[in-house]
């Protein structure tokens, strides 16, 4: 339903006010970004993103209050997970080969 990529997209939409700008910053096409927004809007009880079509002043997009709540909840879950998993992450990191940068 929601993972790090979708959460980042929501955050960038809130920051840029644009689905296309958010997608560009993530290196994805407008079509892909719009598809992800449509999917999120369809699976939650209320839309997470509200968009307006272009016109003389151009279009735009904003997170709805529900979108802001969903993003905040996801970020809290991710922070708790990172804290709880820190010892295991350090263990795995210590098991990695030293790889020179740029390889």
C-alpha positions in Angstrom: 0.0 0.0 0.0 2.8 2.4 0.9 6.5 2.1 0.9 9.5 4.3 0.8 9.1 5.3 -2.8 5.5 6.3 -2.5 6.2 8.1 0.8 9.1 10.0 -0.9 6.8 10.9 -3.8 4.2 12.3 -1.4 6.8 14.3 0.4 8.1 15.8 -2.8 4.6 16.6 -4.0 4.1 18.5 -0.7 7.5 20.2 -1.2 7.2 21.1 -4.9 3.4 21.5 -5.3 3.6 19.4 -8.5 3.3 15.7 -9.4 5.6 16.2 -12.4 8.3 18.0 -10.5 8.2 15.4 -7.7 8.5 12.7 -10.3 11.4 14.4 -12.1 13.3 14.8 -8.8 12.9 11.1 -8.3 14.0 10.3 -11.8 10.6 9.0 -13.0 8.3 10.0 -15.7 5.2 12.1 -15.1 3.1 9.1 -16.2 4.7 6.8 -13.6 4.3 9.4 -10.8 0.7 10.0 -11.8 0.0 6.3 -11.8 1.4 6.0 -8.3 -0.7 8.9 -7.1 -3.8 7.4 -8.7 -3.1 4.1 -7.0 -2.7 5.7 -3.6 -5.8 7.8 -4.0 -7.8 4.7 -5.0 -6.7 2.4 -2.1 -7.1 4.8 0.8 -10.5 5.7 2.1 -9.9 9.4 1.1 -7.6 10.8 -1.6 -4.0 11.6 -0.5 -3.2 14.0 -3.3 -5.5 16.7 -4.8 -4.4 18.0 -8.2 -5.6 20.8 -10.4 -5.2 20.9 -14.2 -3.0 23.4 -16.0 -4.4 26.7 -17.1 -3.3 30.3 -17.2 -1.6 29.9 -13.8 -0.6 26.3 -14.4 -1.7 23.2 -12.5 -0.5 21.9 -9.2 -0.9 19.3 -6.6 -1.1 19.3 -2.8 -1.4 16.6 -0.1 -4.9 16.5 1.4 -5.2 16.4 5.2 -5.5 12.6 4.9 -2.3 12.5 2.8 -0.5 14.5 5.4 -1.7 12.1 8.1 -0.7 9.0 6.1 2.7 10.4 5.3 3.4 11.3 8.9 2.2 7.9 10.1 4.5 6.1 7.6 7.5 8.2 8.6 6.8 7.3 12.3 6.7 3.6 11.4 9.9 3.8 9.4 11.7 5.6 12.3 10.6 3.0 14.8 11.6 0.2 12.4 15.1 1.8 11.9 15.6 2.1 15.6 14.5 -1.5 16.4 16.5 -2.9 13.5 19.7 -0.9 14.1 21.6 -3.8 15.7 20.8 -6.2 12.9 21.6 -3.6 10.3 25.0 -3.0 11.9 25.6 -6.8 11.9 24.8 -7.0 8.2 26.8 -3.9 7.3 29.9 -5.5 9.1 29.5 -8.5 6.9 29.8 -6.5 3.7 33.0 -6.4 1.6 34.9 -3.2 1.5 34.1 -1.9 -1.9 36.0 1.2 -3.2 33.7 4.1 -4.0 32.7 4.3 -7.7 32.6 0.6 -8.2 
